[in-house]
Amino acid sequence: MLRGNHVPSPLEGEGRVRGIRPHSADTGLLAAGGFIMCPLDPARVALAGAIRWAAFGALIAGLVLVVIAVVQLRGVENIDHLVTTGSFAKIRHPMYTGFALWIIGWALYHGALVSLAVGFAGIGNILYWRRLEERRLESCYKEEYRAYRKKTWF
């Protein structure tokens, strides 16, 4: 429904477009499972200290990106405008980027090969969500979103 200059959000309606992101509880369970699974991974390998510290850096960078994006959005539900400032000025999907860094960093830090493979499947899911979200954003914000895409990464 249009009111005044209001542009419908790609996430309006039932709070989220089905299929774009899982519910918060699902995401929380996945994150908890990943944190538990890595230290208990049955296929752990010893990695060089430099690799482990680089992985830890990726983990921290990912967490920081996610937190900054959530704070900037003031949550993840009912966003009714195209966000193009802050971390979103350079990266279209800082939360997705952060999640990917977090997943890879945590698994590599623990040398957890099975967890890393599962993590790559999760990252594949993130890329799918991204594609769905970008289609929806482009259909709602048209030229504004296309111009934004040209100026940003991922």
C-alpha positions as CSV (number, residue, x, y, z in Angstrom):
1,M,0.0,0.0,0.0
2,L,1.4,3.4,-1.0
3,R,1.0,6.4,1.4
4,G,2.4,9.7,0.3
5,N,6.0,9.4,-0.9
6,H,6.3,6.0,0.8
7,V,8.1,3.4,-1.3
8,P,7.1,-0.1,-0.3
9,S,10.0,-1.9,1.3
10,P,11.2,-5.1,-0.3
11,L,10.7,-6.6,3.1
12,E,7.2,-5.2,3.9
13,G,4.2,-7.4,4.3
14,E,4.7,-10.1,6.8
15,G,7.9,-8.6,8.1
16,R,10.1,-10.5,5.7
17,V,9.9,-11.8,2.2
18,R,9.6,-15.6,2.6
19,G,12.8,-17.3,1.4
20,I,15.1,-14.4,1.8
21,R,16.3,-14.9,5.4
22,P,15.5,-17.5,8.0
23,H,13.7,-16.4,11.2
24,S,16.0,-15.1,14.0
25,A,15.6,-18.4,16.0
26,D,16.7,-20.4,13.0
27,T,19.8,-18.2,12.5
28,G,20.6,-18.4,16.2
29,L,20.5,-22.2,16.1
30,L,22.7,-22.3,13.1
31,A,25.2,-19.9,14.7
32,A,25.2,-21.9,18.0
33,G,25.6,-25.1,16.1
34,G,28.6,-23.8,14.2
35,F,30.3,-22.6,17.3
36,I,29.7,-25.9,19.0
37,M,30.6,-28.0,16.0
38,C,34.0,-26.5,15.1
39,P,35.8,-27.4,18.4
40,L,34.3,-30.9,18.3
41,D,34.9,-31.4,14.6
42,P,36.0,-35.1,13.8
43,A,38.4,-34.0,11.0
44,R,40.6,-31.4,12.7
45,V,44.0,-30.5,11.3
46,A,46.8,-28.5,12.8
47,L,47.3,-25.3,10.9
48,A,50.3,-23.0,11.0
49,G,50.0,-20.2,13.6
50,A,49.9,-17.5,11.0
51,I,46.9,-19.2,9.3
52,R,45.1,-19.5,12.6
53,W,45.7,-15.9,13.5
54,A,44.6,-14.8,10.0
55,A,41.5,-16.9,10.5
56,F,40.9,-15.3,13.9
57,G,41.2,-11.9,12.2
58,A,38.6,-12.9,9.6
59,L,36.3,-14.1,12.4
60,I,36.6,-10.8,14.3
61,A,36.2,-8.7,11.1
62,G,33.1,-10.7,10.3
63,L,31.6,-10.2,13.7
64,V,32.3,-6.5,13.6
65,L,30.7,-6.2,10.1
66,V,27.5,-8.0,11.4
67,V,27.2,-5.9,14.5
68,I,27.8,-2.6,12.7
69,A,25.2,-3.5,10.1
70,V,22.6,-4.6,12.7
71,V,23.2,-1.4,14.7
72,Q,23.0,0.7,11.6
73,L,19.7,-1.0,10.5
74,R,18.4,-0.8,14.1
75,G,17.6,-4.5,13.9
76,V,16.8,-6.7,10.9
77,E,13.1,-6.6,10.7
78,N,10.7,-4.1,9.0
79,I,13.3,-2.0,7.2
80,D,11.3,0.4,5.0
81,H,14.0,2.2,3.0
82,L,17.1,1.5,1.0
83,V,20.1,1.8,3.3
84,T,23.1,3.3,1.4
85,T,25.2,4.9,4.2
86,G,27.7,3.7,6.7
87,S,29.0,0.2,6.0
88,F,26.3,-0.1,3.3
89,A,28.0,2.7,1.4
90,K,30.8,0.4,0.3
91,I,29.3,-3.1,0.7
92,R,25.7,-3.9,-0.3
93,H,25.5,-6.8,2.1
94,P,27.8,-6.2,5.1
95,M,25.9,-8.7,7.2
96,Y,26.2,-11.5,4.6
97,T,29.9,-10.6,4.1
98,G,30.4,-10.7,7.9
99,F,28.6,-14.0,8.2
100,A,30.8,-15.5,5.5
101,L,34.0,-14.2,7.1
102,W,32.8,-15.4,10.5
103,I,32.0,-18.9,9.2
104,I,35.3,-19.3,7.4
105,G,37.4,-17.7,10.2
106,W,35.9,-19.8,13.0
107,A,36.3,-23.1,11.1
108,L,39.9,-22.4,10.0
109,Y,40.9,-21.1,13.4
110,H,39.9,-24.6,14.8
111,G,41.3,-26.4,11.8
112,A,37.9,-28.0,11.4
113,L,37.5,-29.5,8.0
114,V,34.0,-30.9,8.3
115,S,32.8,-27.6,9.8
116,L,34.5,-25.7,6.9
117,A,32.7,-27.9,4.4
118,V,29.4,-27.3,6.2
119,G,30.2,-23.6,6.4
120,F,30.7,-23.4,2.6
121,A,27.2,-24.9,2.2
122,G,26.0,-22.2,4.5
123,I,27.8,-19.6,2.5
124,G,26.1,-21.0,-0.6
125,N,22.8,-20.4,1.2
126,I,23.9,-16.8,2.0
127,L,24.6,-16.2,-1.7
128,Y,21.1,-17.5,-2.6
129,W,19.5,-15.1,0.0
130,R,21.6,-12.3,-1.5
131,R,20.3,-13.0,-5.0
132,L,16.7,-13.1,-3.9
133,E,17.1,-9.9,-1.9
134,E,18.8,-8.1,-4.7
135,R,16.0,-9.0,-7.1
136,R,13.4,-7.8,-4.7
137,L,15.3,-4.5,-3.9
138,E,15.7,-3.8,-7.6
139,S,12.0,-4.4,-8.2
140,C,11.1,-1.9,-5.4
141,Y,13.8,0.7,-5.8
142,K,14.5,0.4,-9.6
143,E,17.1,2.9,-10.9
144,E,18.1,4.0,-7.4
145,Y,19.1,0.4,-6.6
146,R,20.8,-0.1,-9.9
147,A,22.9,3.1,-9.3
148,Y,23.7,1.9,-5.8
149,R,24.9,-1.5,-7.1
150,K,27.3,0.1,-9.5
151,K,29.0,2.0,-6.6
152,T,29.3,-0.9,-4.1
153,W,30.9,-4.3,-3.7
154,F,29.0,-7.6,-3.1
